[in-house]
Amino acid sequence: MKSLSQFNKADVTVSSMETVFDGFFTIHKYQFSHALFAGGVSPTVTREILERGHAVAVLPYDPVTDRVLLIEQIRIGALASKNTPWLLECIAGMAEGSQDYEAVARKEAKEEAGLDLNEMIYMRSYLSSPGGTTERLYLYLALTDLTDAGGIFGLDTEHEDIKVHVIPFEDALARLDNEEIDNAATVISLQWLALNKARIVQAG
């Protein structure tokens, strides 16, 4: 399939980039110009971009019992727009420069859910919010026996307080439908599984 875009990286000129904040996250200020659809080049544009690195998320799924594992934890960024900032999510974590995304997923599953993952299936990757951050998320499905899964996990050093939920897949879809589940990685992962579950179960 041919790309719709007529442009590529060569059509962007970055004239400067400076660090304006360096704390839990880093913020860079870019000044750049770019090719215009009507021809010519734009004036200099200034944008602040959050540099948080790339991340990995994994949705454990038990095809025998048709259940998924989701974790619940507080997310302070949700406080402004939800009745509760405790969210149901996929297991996830920062890649911290690693490109072995499966290994990152396995490490996070152990830390956040006490879970050893079995077969992993790459679902897709996506840019989380490219107007404001460079972050790309890599999503995996893990075919895993969830019979004994459950409990409270997380690293004290990262101030994590994580509760594990194992729920029927149809229940997860209902929570997606009523917008209880509304964070991007989990929405995309559940929708991907809904589209591909029959093929995955048949292959197994």
Sequence and secondary structure as in RCSB ss.txt:
>XXXX:A:sequence
MKSLSQFNKADVTVSSMETVFDGFFTIHKYQFSHALFAGGVSPTVTREILERGHAVAVLPYDPVTDRVLLIEQIR
IGALASKNTPWLLECIAGMAEGSQDYEAVARKEAKEEAGLDLNEMIYMRSYLSSPGGTTERLYLYLALTDLTDAG
GIFGLDTEHEDIKVHVIPFEDALARLDNEEIDNAATVISLQWLALNKARIVQAG
>XXXX:A:secstr
   S S  GGGEEEEEEEEEEESSSEEEEEEEEEB TTSSB   EEEEEEE   EEEEEEEETTTTEEEEEEEE 
GGGTTTSS  EEEE EEEE TT   HHHHHHHHHHHHH     EEEEEEEEES TTTB  EEEEEEEE   TT  
EEE  GGGT  EEEEEEEHHHHHHHHHTTSS  HHHHHHHHHHHHHHHHHHHH 
